[in-house]
Amino acid sequence: ERVAGRLWGRMASYSAENAQVSVIVRARPPSDGSDPRTCMSTFPEQQGLINIRAASESGEPVEREFLFDDILPPDVSQKDVFERTCQGQVDRVLDGFNACIFAYGQTGSGKTYTVFGEGGEKRE
């Protein structure tokens, strides 16, 4: 009875009214090996804000800012990726609710690395 009461309280907190989608970006280092700080900036005082710098077709510098729920920097550990993106979803599944984690990006952008880590799809 005590466990059922605790579970019911947790179930009530995961109702459809408070379900949400979070968009979390993992910024990988530039493929040319340059310092990531030359093309992107994040702001600790504003979680989820990223500034991207690139050259336009004419060679002029272009800056764009984007706001997401969270930004994972290039040097983030796999443990931190899991805790910041997946732990809550895993907890919801263990409480009996559906959850989805969707990795999206162009070919070669780091989806497999983000999901599986350094070893890729190799399983031991």
N, C-alpha and C positions, 0 to 999 in steps of 0.2 A: 504494500500500500504506500509506503514511504517512497519507494523507487518510482512507482506509477505517478505519484504527485509531482516528483521532480521532473520526470519525463514530460508530463502534461504541461508543466510550466515552460519547459524548453520548446515544446511543440507550438505552444501559443505564440512564442516569440518569432517563429519561422513561418508565419502565415503569408498568404498570397499578397496581402496589403503591404508587407514590408520586404517582399522579394525584390531583388535588384540585380542589375547587370553592372559589373565593374570593368572598366577598360584600363588595363595595366600594360605599359610598354617596357620592354627590356631593350635598352639601347646597347647594341654591340659595338665593339671598337671598329673604326674604319678599316675596310679591307686592305688599304694600302699601308697599314701599319703605323700611320701617323697618330699623334696624340689626340684622343677623343675630344679634349678640351678645345681644340682648334675648330671643331665643327659643331659642337653642342655644349650647352650649359644647362644645368639644373639649379634650382634655387631652394635651399633647405627651408627658408622661411615660407615658401609657397609650394607645398607638396603637390606633385603632379604637373608642375609647369616645366616645360622644356623649350629652349631656344635653339633652333637649328640654323646653322650658317652654311651657305653653299654659294657657288658661282653660277650666275645665270648663263644662258647660251651666249650672251654677248661678253661674258667675262666679268660683269659687274657683280659685286657681292650682294647677296639676298639673305635677309634674315626673316624667319617666321617663328612665331610662338604658338605652342599648342598646350592645352590643358587637359590632362587625363586624371584618372583617379589616383594613379601612382606611376612613378618612373623608377625602373630598376637600372642603376648605372652599369657600365661595362664591367666593372670589377666586382660585382655582387657574387656572393657564393651561392651554390646550389641550395644549401640549407636556408639561406635568406629568401631565395626565390620561392621555395616551398612554403615557408612560414608566411610570407607576405601575399602570396597568390592562391595557394591551394589548401592550406590548413583549415580555413573556415569551411570550404566546400567539403572536405573530408569529414569534418565534424558533423555537418548537416546530413551527409550520407549515413554516417554511423547512428544518427538520431532517427533515421528512417525516411529522410526526404531525398528528393531527386536533386542532382547538381550537375553542372556541366562546366568543363574547363576547355576552352576553345583556343588553340594556337593558330594564329593567322599571320601570313607574311609571304613575301615573294620567295622563290626558290633561292636557296643559299643565304637566307637572312638570319638563320640561327634557330629555327623552330625545334629541330631535333636536338640540338645542343641544350636549348632551354628545358625541354622535357626530360631528356635522358642524361645530360651532363657530358663530361669529357669523353666517356666511352662510346657515345652514340647509342646505337641500337644493340650493341653487343651485350648479351646476358651471360652471366657466369653461373 
